[in-house]
């Protein structure tokens, strides 16, 4: 009988028994104490970022601190603020100015209010005056306009009241002036160069020349730059006191109590004669003597001024534009207060009046009224004889 059992059972592999794979054991490498070269740059990057960040922050602090230092020590230096304000006002293309003036003592009280606008070639001015003395009060409300051609316009809004006040003190019947007062009250009166020439031909030529020089000064910046340089060499405005800051017409401003250095004023005015603008002015009127003007200012007698008189100058914190000049003091027993508020380089709409009467027609009507009044007065006197 055949034996089906294999001779060597150890070599028999059952079909349902899986072969176990052989795995290799990997020994860890010894630690050498050095960082893995792949991980080391990460910490170096962090260090660099910290260093760079510190440099940037330090630079910003240095720049910020330096800017603040420059702002306070240079840009907001008192001398620079005042000089900038004066120079910018000197070079301005346009000006708007409001102001008030008051003089008061035991005998009278006078108040003046002004509103002005001016450009290189034209300008206008409105003035209101109130004068009180005892029981009497006098008022004046007028305006003026000057044009590019040298023509001048004047207007008295309360001319009727003024004429009536004058005629009330005149003897006899004054109805002859009623029509005149109606015509001129609140009306523009045009005064031409020809009208001025009738009074003085020489004065007419001088005025036309000065107007032309004024236009040149506004349009040719080299002329104003020369005068600016002269002032910077003779800074006659002296700063006596800092006043801090305040808001003027919505503009933050720095204030100073100022004074005048007489000697530097004299040097400045005398020096004008050698400038181009000084020569042009001199050519308009040879009688102008800059040295004589300088001497008269330098020798002015201030002994009558007493009390706590001060002149204050205020300029914008940013831009150093002049925003206010005010003064107060006492002279010969009269208390004086004045305030001026300028605005520079704003667009202006200045137009010559379209409805006006000529000076020639006004003279004719005045002469007719005066003749009618004289005839009436003489008639009354003749009847009484």
C-alpha positions in Angstrom: 0.0 0.0 0.0 1.4 3.3 -1.1 2.1 5.8 1.6 0.7 9.4 0.6 2.3 11.2 3.5 5.4 13.2 2.5 8.7 11.9 3.8 9.7 15.3 5.3 6.7 17.2 6.9 8.8 20.2 7.8 9.1 21.1 4.1 5.4 21.1 3.7 3.8 24.6 3.7 0.1 24.7 4.3 -1.7 26.7 1.7 -3.6 28.8 4.3 -0.5 29.9 6.2 0.9 33.3 5.0 4.6 34.0 4.8 5.8 36.5 7.4 8.0 39.3 5.8 11.3 39.9 7.3 11.9 43.5 8.7 15.3 45.3 9.2 15.9 47.0 12.5 17.4 50.5 12.0 19.6 51.8 14.8 19.3 55.5 15.6 22.4 57.6 14.7 24.3 58.9 17.6 23.6 62.5 18.8 26.5 64.8 18.1 25.2 67.9 19.9 24.9 70.0 16.7 21.5 71.2 15.4 20.0 69.7 12.3 21.2 71.9 9.4 17.7 72.0 8.0 16.2 73.6 11.1 19.0 76.2 11.9 18.0 79.0 9.4 14.6 79.3 10.9 16.0 80.8 14.1 18.4 83.0 12.2 15.5 84.4 10.2 13.7 85.3 13.4 16.8 87.0 14.8 17.1 89.1 11.6 13.5 90.1 11.7 13.9 91.3 15.2 17.0 93.3 14.4 15.5 94.8 11.2 12.3 95.7 13.1 14.3 97.4 15.9 16.2 99.4 13.3 13.0 100.5 11.6 11.3 101.5 14.9 14.4 103.4 16.0 14.6 105.2 12.7 10.9 106.2 12.9 11.4 107.5 16.4 14.6 109.3 15.3 12.8 110.9 12.3 9.7 111.8 14.4 11.8 113.3 17.2 14.0 115.1 14.7 10.9 116.5 12.9 9.4 117.7 16.1 12.8 119.3 17.0 13.1 120.9 13.6 9.4 122.1 13.8 9.9 123.8 17.1 13.5 125.1 16.7 13.4 126.1 13.1 9.9 126.3 11.5 8.2 127.7 14.6 11.2 129.9 15.5 9.8 133.3 16.5 12.0 135.3 14.1 11.1 133.0 11.2 7.3 133.2 11.9 7.3 137.0 12.0 9.6 137.4 9.0 7.6 134.9 7.0 4.4 136.7 7.9 5.8 140.1 6.8 7.4 138.8 3.6 4.3 136.8 2.5 2.1 139.9 3.1 4.6 142.0 1.2 4.4 139.6 -1.8 0.7 138.9 -1.7 -1.3 139.2 -4.9 -4.6 140.1 -3.2 -5.7 141.5 0.1 -8.9 141.4 2.1 -8.8 143.5 5.2 -11.3 144.2 8.0 -10.4 146.5 10.9 -11.5 148.8 13.6 -10.1 151.9 15.3 -11.2 153.7 18.4 -9.9 156.8 20.1 -11.5 157.9 23.3 -10.9 160.6 26.0 -13.0 162.9 28.2 -14.0 165.1 25.3 -14.8 162.8 22.5 -15.2 159.2 21.3 -14.5 158.2 17.7 -15.0 154.8 16.2 -13.9 153.7 12.7 -14.7 150.5 10.9 -13.1 149.6 7.5 -13.6 146.8 5.0 -11.1 146.7 2.1 -10.3 144.5 -0.9 -7.3 145.1 -3.1 -5.5 143.5 -6.1 -2.6 144.8 -8.2 -4.8 146.8 -10.5 -7.9 147.7 -8.6 -9.4 147.8 -5.1 -12.3 149.0 -3.0 -12.7 150.4 0.5 -15.7 150.9 2.7 -15.5 153.2 5.8 -17.9 153.9 8.6 -17.1 156.6 11.1 -19.0 157.7 14.3 -17.9 160.7 16.2 -19.4 161.7 19.5 -18.7 164.9 21.5 -20.9 165.9 24.3 -24.5 165.7 23.0 -23.6 165.8 19.4 -23.1 162.7 17.2 -21.8 162.8 13.6 -21.7 159.8 11.3 -20.0 159.1 8.0 -20.8 156.1 5.8 -18.8 156.0 2.5 -16.9 153.9 0.0 -14.2 154.2 -2.6 -13.0 152.3 -5.6 -9.9 152.7 -7.8 -9.6 151.2 -11.2 -6.8 150.0 -13.4 -7.0 153.1 -15.6 -6.5 155.4 -12.7 -10.1 156.4 -12.3 -11.4 156.9 -8.8 -14.9 156.4 -7.6 -16.3 157.9 -4.3 -19.7 157.4 -2.6 -21.2 158.9 0.5 -24.2 156.8 1.5 -25.4 159.3 4.1 -24.6 162.4 2.0 -28.2 163.7 2.5 -27.8 163.6 6.3 -24.4 165.4 6.2 -25.6 168.1 3.8 -28.8 168.7 5.9 -26.6 169.0 9.0 -24.5 171.6 7.3 -27.4 173.6 5.8 -29.3 173.6 9.2 -26.6 176.0 10.5 -26.8 178.2 7.4 -28.8 181.4 7.4 -31.8 181.8 5.1 -33.7 179.3 3.0 -31.6 176.3 1.9 -34.0 174.4 -0.3 -31.7 174.9 -3.2 -29.4 172.2 -1.8 -32.2 169.6 -1.4 -32.0 168.4 -5.0 -28.2 168.2 -4.8 -28.4 166.1 -1.6 -30.9 163.7 -3.2 -28.7 163.3 -6.3 -25.4 162.5 -4.5 -26.6 160.5 -1.5 -25.6 156.8 -2.1 -24.4 157.5 -5.7 -21.0 156.9 -7.1 -19.0 159.9 -8.2 -16.4 159.3 -10.9 -13.1 161.2 -10.7 -10.9 160.7 -13.8 -7.3 161.5 -14.4 -8.4 164.4 -16.4 -10.3 165.8 -13.4 -7.2 165.5 -11.3 -5.2 167.1 -14.1 -7.4 170.2 -13.8 -6.2 170.7 -10.3 -2.5 169.8 -10.9 -1.1 168.4 -14.1 2.1 167.4 -12.3 0.2 165.5 -9.7 -1.8 163.7 -12.4 1.4 162.5 -14.1 2.9 161.4 -10.8 -0.2 159.4 -9.9 -0.3 157.7 -13.3 3.4 156.8 -12.9 2.9 155.5 -9.4 0.0 153.3 -10.5 2.1 151.8 -13.2 5.0 151.1 -10.8 2.5 149.4 -8.4 1.4 147.1 -11.2 5.1 146.3 -12.1 5.8 145.6 -8.4 3.0 143.1 -8.2 3.8 141.3 -11.5 7.6 141.3 -11.4 8.7 139.1 -8.4 12.3 140.2 -8.8 11.3 143.7 -7.5 9.6 142.3 -4.3 12.4 139.8 -3.8 15.0 142.6 -3.7 13.0 144.5 -1.1 12.5 141.2 0.9 16.3 140.7 0.9 16.8 144.3 2.1 14.4 143.7 5.0 16.1 140.4 6.0 19.3 142.4 6.3 17.6 145.0 8.4 14.9 143.3 10.5 13.4 146.3 12.2 10.6 144.3 13.8 11.8 143.3 17.3 10.0 140.5 19.3 9.6 141.5 22.9 7.3 138.7 24.1 5.6 135.5 23.0 1.8 135.4 23.5 1.1 131.7 22.9 -1.7 130.8 20.5 -5.4 131.5 19.7 -7.8 131.0 16.9 -8.5 134.0 14.6 -11.3 133.7 12.1 -11.0 129.9 12.3 -7.2 129.9 11.9 -4.8 128.7 14.6 -2.3 131.6 15.2 0.8 132.4 17.1 1.1 135.8 18.7 4.0 138.1 19.6 4.4 141.5 21.2 6.5 143.5 18.8 8.5 146.8 18.7 10.4 148.8 16.1 14.2 149.2 15.9 14.5 152.8 14.8 18.0 152.5 13.4 17.2 149.5 11.3 14.1 151.3 10.0 16.3 154.2 8.9 18.7 151.8 7.2 15.9 149.9 5.5 14.2 153.1 4.1 17.5 154.6 3.0 18.4 151.4 1.3 15.2 151.5 -0.7 16.6 154.3 -2.9 19.2 151.8 -4.3 16.6 149.2 -5.2 14.9 149.0 -8.6 11.5 149.8 -7.1 13.0 152.7 -5.3 14.5 154.0 -8.5 11.1 153.7 -10.3 9.3 155.5 -7.5 12.0 158.3 -7.7 11.4 158.6 -11.4 7.7 159.3 -10.8 8.5 162.1 -8.3 11.9 163.5 -7.9 10.9 165.3 -4.7 10.8 162.0 -2.9 13.8 161.8 -0.6 14.2 158.4 1.1 16.9 159.6 3.5 14.7 162.5 4.6 11.8 160.1 5.3 14.1 157.8 7.2 15.4 160.7 9.4 11.9 161.9 10.1 10.9 158.4 11.3 14.0 157.8 13.3 13.7 161.2 15.0 10.0 160.9 15.9 9.3 161.9 19.5 7.7 159.1 21.4 7.7 160.9 24.8 3.9 161.5 24.7 3.1 157.8 24.6 2.5 156.5 28.0 0.8 153.6 29.7 0.8 149.9 28.7 0.9 150.5 25.0 1.5 147.3 23.0 1.5 146.2 19.4 0.7 142.5 18.8 1.3 140.5 15.6 -0.4 137.2 15.0 0.5 134.7 12.3 -1.0 131.4 11.3 0.7 128.4 12.8 0.9 126.6 9.5 1.9 128.8 6.5 2.9 131.8 8.7 0.3 134.1 7.1 -0.4 137.3 8.9 -3.8 137.0 10.6 -4.0 140.0 12.9 -2.2 143.2 14.0 -3.6 145.0 17.0 -2.5 147.9 19.1 -3.5 149.7 22.2 -2.0 152.5 24.3 -2.4 156.0 25.6 -1.3 159.2 24.0 -1.8 162.7 25.5 -4.7 161.3 27.6 -6.4 159.6 24.7 -6.9 155.8 24.8 -6.3 154.2 21.4 -7.3 150.7 20.2 -6.9 149.3 16.7 -7.4 145.9 15.2 -6.6 144.8 11.6 -7.4 141.3 10.2 -6.0 140.6 6.8 -6.5 137.6 4.4 -4.1 137.2 1.5 -4.2 135.6 -1.9 -7.9 134.8 -2.1 -9.8 135.3 -5.4 -11.5 138.7 -5.5 -14.4 139.9 -7.7 -13.7 143.6 -8.1 -15.6 145.6 -10.7 -15.9 149.3 -11.4 -19.3 150.8 -10.7 -21.5 150.9 -13.8 -23.8 153.7 -12.5 -22.1 156.9 -11.6 -22.2 160.6 -12.0 -19.2 162.6 -13.3 -17.4 165.1 -11.1 -18.0 167.8 -13.8 -21.8 167.4 -13.6 -21.7 167.4 -9.8 -19.6 170.7 -9.8 -22.2 172.3 -12.1 -25.1 171.3 -9.9 -23.3 172.5 -6.7 -22.5 175.8 -8.3 -26.1 176.2 -9.4 -27.4 175.4 -5.9 -24.9 177.8 -4.3 -25.9 180.6 -6.8 -29.6 180.0 -6.1 -28.9 180.1 -2.3 -26.8 183.3 -2.6 -29.4 185.0 -4.7 -32.1 184.2 -2.2 -30.1 185.4 0.8 -29.1 188.6 -0.9 -32.7 189.2 -1.8 -33.8 188.9 1.8 -31.1 191.2 2.9 -32.0 193.8 0.2 -35.6 193.7 1.2 -34.7 194.4 4.8 -32.6 197.5 3.9 
